[in-house]
Structure formats: C-alpha cells, structure tokens
Amino acid sequence: MTYGLIGYPLSHSFSQGYFTDKFAELGLAATHRYHNFAIEQFTGFDGLFADHPDLRGLNVTIPHKQNVIPFLDRFDPAAKRIGAVNCIRVEDDGTLTGFNTDYLGFQADLLDFLQESDWTGKAFGLPTNNDLLETFLEETSALVLGTGGASLAVHEALRELGVSTTSVSRSSGPDRLTYADLNPEILADHHLIINTTPLGMAPNTDTFPELPYAALSAAHFCYDLVYNPNPTAFLQKAAEAGAGTGNGLRMLHRQAEAGWLIWNRGM
C-alpha cells in the first residue's frame, strides 16, 4: 500500500521518515511505502493514481491545503468548518474524504504546553490547573500570524477553547490586522501569539514575524508551527522578552498518528 505527502517544497517535511519508521516498527515495511509528492501547481489526483494505483492515504501541506478541496468527494465536519484539508482518505470505492488533523494536534499540544509552562501561574499568579486554564482561555485573545490553510485550523482550535482570535497578515483587510498595525497596546490585549507562517523555517532561519517583541512578557505564550530549527528566531525573541514558548514538533506527531487512524478507519 502507498501513502504520501502532497506539497511544495518538501525539504522541510518529517512525514516520510516518520511513517517509514512506523511501518518498520509495525512489521509493514515490505508492504507499505510513503512517498513525498513535490507538486508546485496542484491540478488534481489523476496523475498520482495513475502512477500509484494502490494509493490509500495522503497528507497535505503548504501550499495545497485549500487547493485540494475542489477535487474531494466529501469532508469530515471539522474540515468542512475549517475550510482546509491536511489528510485525505481513499475510500474502498475510490472516492476521497478530506480531514483536518492540524487543529486536533495543535489544540492538544497547546494545552499541554500551557500546563507544562505554568502559564497562569507565571502570567497571573494563579496555579495552573485544568479548570483555571479553561476559565482564563475563555477570557483570552490570540493573534494568529498568517492566513494560509494552517491558520484556519488554528482559529478553529482556539475558538473551540473559547479564545477570541484575530488574523495578522502582510496585506490589509476588513477582518485582519497587518504587521504594521501591531503595537505594544495590541500585544497587551492578546496573550497568545501563534505563528502559522513559514517565516524562520530552515534554511531561512534568520527570518521572523515583525512584532514589537519588547512588549511581550510572562503574560504571553508564543507558539510556532515551525519546528525546524528549534527554536526559531520568533521563539528566541519571544523567550528573551520573558514569554512562554513552544513549537509544533509534538503537534506533527499527534496529527501523524491521527492520520494513521483515519487511513485505517479508526476515526
């Protein structure tokens, strides 16, 4: 059976190594394969299925999490709400179902990071526990940096936790801020900052979102979906200002396991 990843570029991806190792651990190395499909301009699945008729599941990464949608037959309710797909299951009849595991992985990982870092304790002088964390999140606002497919999953995950979200983009719009709009007052009102852009990703490790980092404090938690390098310049600058930090490596592991369950009808 064949599985794979659609995206471009794919030099940053960990999925092929992760699933190759998983197949070996499960004793499936002789029958299961995972390929990287580096596709710059996505125009459909015909070529993939012609070359790999035993294709059973796909992961999807930037820039195609929304590009694949017109070519799918049905969607998991969460993926439909989010409007982006990062996991595709090939059904027994050959039809395609889209899922979004980004939001599941991110939400669980963020909650773990906030607990581990004692965010409410450091930020508000109150010990972190599940009930208190839930209460504070319902009173919290977040800046979500970027407006691509991954950002849509982050918005959904945060809103499920009761967090109010605002997008930040290089271009202006009625429903977003620009980086030029960000000032210490806005950061003081947004205690969570999530980077969903590729800024800082290897090999461009010296890039980072333009923020007034000096305005960050222990009341902030900054999360970067980029995990290579660890830490990114964004997280280094946030930590130097006193903010809590976490990256998306564990999120990737969580969403990979969710994808495996989806492909095997476990979800």
N, C-alpha and C positions, 0 to 999 in steps of 0.2 A: 504494500500500500504506500502511496505517496502523499506527503503533506508538504506545505511550503509557505513561504512568505512573499507577498507582493509589496513592492515599494521602490523608492529611488531617492538617494543612493542607499545601498545596504551595507556599506562598510562598517556601520556602527552597530549592526544588529547582533544580538546574542542568541536569537532563536534557533538557528541551525545547530550550533554547538549544544545548546540546552536539550533539544529534542533528540539529537544523535546520541547523546549520553543517556538520555531517558530510555530510548529504545534498547540500548545495550543493557541497561540495568534490568529491564523487563524481559530480556531474552528475545527481543523482537528485531534485532539488528539484521537478521537475514531476510526479513520480510517487509520492514518498514524503512522508508527513506524520507529525509527532509531536505528540500532544496530552497535556495534563495532565487527568487524570480525578480531580477532587477529590471523593472519596466518604467521607463520615464514617462511615456504617454500611454495611459491605460485606455484601451478601446474595447474591452470585453474579454471573455474567457475562452473563446473558440480555439485559439492557438494553444492555450495551456492544456485543454482537454484532448486536443489532437495529439500533442506530444506526450501527455501523461494520462492515458485513459483510466488509470487506477487512482486518480487523484481523489482524496476523501475529505480533505480539510485544508483551509488556508488561514493564515494570519495576514493582516493588512496593516501597513504602517504608512507614514507620510511619503508622498502627498495624496494617497489614494483612499483614505477612509470615507470620503464622500463620493469620490469618483466611481466607486464600485456599485453604489446604490441602484442606479438605473438598470443594472444587469442582474439583480437578485429577484427571486420569486416571492419571498416572504421575509418577515423580520420578527425577531423577539421583541416583546413590548418595550423593553428598556432601550434597545437600539432604535426603535421607531421614535420614541420620545426624544432621544439624543440627536438623531439625525446624522449619525456616523457609525460605521461598522469597522471593527478590527478583527473579527473572527467569522469565518464562513464555514458552514457545514454542508457537505454534499449529501443530499438525501438518497435513499435507496432508488428512487425513481429518477435521479439525476438532477432534480431541482435544487436550488440553492437558498439556504436560510442564513440571514445575517444576524450577528450578535454583537454586543459591545461588552467586552470584559475589562476595558480600561477603567470604567467607573467603579466596578466591583473591586479591582485591585487597588486603585487609588484610595477609595474610601476606607477600606480596611487598613491600609498601610498608614494613612494619615492619622487615624485614630490611635494606632499603636505608637506612632512617633510622639503624638501629643501626650500620651500616658507616660512613655519612657522618659521624655524630657521634662516631665512635671511642669507642663506649660501653665496651668492655672496657678500652681504654686509660685513659679518664678514671675509670672505676669501680674498676678492679683493677690498673692499672699495667702492663697487657699489651697489646701492639699488636693491633688488630682485624684478623683475617683470617677467612675462611670456616670453617676447621676450629676455630679457637679460639672463634668466636662460637657454633658448633653445640654445642661442649662446655659453654660457660657457660649456654646456654639450657636444656640438659638438667638443669642444677643450679639453675634459676631458678624462682621462684614469681611469679604475677601476681595482682593484684586486678582484676577486671572489674566496673566500676561500671555497674549496671543489669542487668535481667533480661529485656529485650524480645527481639524477633527478632534484632536485630543482635548482641546479646551472645552468642547461641547460635553464630553464625558465628565470632565472636572466640574463644570457647572451643575450637571445633574447630580453628581455625588454630593456636592456641598449643599445643594438645595434640599436634598433628602435629609440632611442633618440639621436643617433649619437655618443655614448660613445664607446671608444675602450676598450676592455676587455682582461684580462689575468687571466688564472686559476692558483690557488695555491693549491698544493697537497702535501701529505706526500711522494709520490713517484715521481721520476723524469720522464720526458717525453719530446718529441720534442715540444709540444705545451703548456707547462706549466712551472711554477716555483715551487720550493719546499720552505717550510718554512725556511729552512737553507739558501736559496738564498736571502731572504728578508733583506734589509739593509736600512739605512736612505736615501740613494740616490734613491732607487727604490720607497720608500714611498713618496718622494718628487715629483716623477713623476706621482703618482696615487692618485688623490684626493678623490676618492670614494673607500671604502672598504666594501664589502658585505660578511657577514658570512652565508654560506648555510650549514655548518656542524652542527651536534648535540652537539658540544662542549659547555658546560655551561648549558645544559638543565637539569632541575630537574629530578632526585635527585643529579646529578653530577655537582652541582653548582660551584664547585671550579676549574673546567676545563675551558680553554680558548685557542684560537689560539695563537701560539707563534709568536709574532711580536715585532719589536723594537718600543714599544709604545711611548717612549720618543721622537721619530721622528715625531709624529703626532702633528698637530697644528689646528688653526681655519680654515685653508685652506682645511681641511679634513672633510668628513662626513662618519660616520661608521653606517652601518645598519645591524642588526642581525635578521635573520628569526626566531630565537628562541625568544619566548615571555614569557617563564616561567623558571626562575624568571624574574622579571622586576625591575631593569636592570640586565642583565647578567654580568659576570665578564669581558667579552670582552668590553661591553659598558661602564662599570665603568672605566676601564683602559683608554679607548679612551676619555671619558669625562674629566678625571683627567689631560690628556695631552692637553686639550683645543679643541678637535674635537667635531663637532656636532654629535648627536646620535639619533637613532630611532630603534624601534623593530617591529616585524611582527604581532602584535595583530590585528591592523586595516586591514592589508593585509588579515588575515584569515577571518575577517568579510566580506571583499569585495569579496573574492573568494567563500565564502559560499553562498553569495547572487547570484553570477554569476552561481554557480552550480544549485541553485534552479530554476533560469531562464532557464538553459539548460534542466533540467529534465522536465520542463513544456513547452518546445518548444518555449521559449521566446528569445533564442539566436541560 
